Amino acid sequence: MSQVTVFTGPERRRRWSEDDRRRIVLAAFSPGAVVTQVARQFDVSTALIYKWRQEARKQAVGFAPVMLTPEPLAQPAPVDGAAILVDLADGSRVSIGAGVSPALAAATLRALRG
C-alpha cells in the first residue's frame, strides 16, 4: 500500500514582487531598524533581504546631494554651492551641488522628469 504525506502551513517558496522587495529592503535598512526583526515581520530570511539589497545596489545609479525647499522662493536665488536649481510643479525646488558628476546630475534630472 502506498503512503501519501500532506504538508500543511504556509508554502515556503514564495514569489516576491519588485514592490514588495523594495518595501522590505527599505524597512530593513531604515534608521533604527533591525534586519532580523523586519525579516520575522515579513516572514522572509535575513539572507534574502541582504541579497535583495545587493541586487538593488547593482541597479542603482547613485545618490546626489539634494536640498528641497517646501515653498517656492519669491525670486530665484542660488543655494550655496548649487550648480543646478530645478523648480518642480508642486512649487518645491531641488538644488544639485556643484561637485556632482555630470552623469549623476543627468540621472537625477531624468528621475525628476519621470
Secondary structure as UniProt FT lines:
FT   HELIX           18..28
FT   TURN            31..32
FT   HELIX           35..42
FT   HELIX           46..59
FT   STRAND          66..69
FT   TURN            80..81
FT   STRAND          82..87
FT   TURN            89..90
FT   STRAND          93..97
FT   TURN            98..99
FT   HELIX           102..113
//
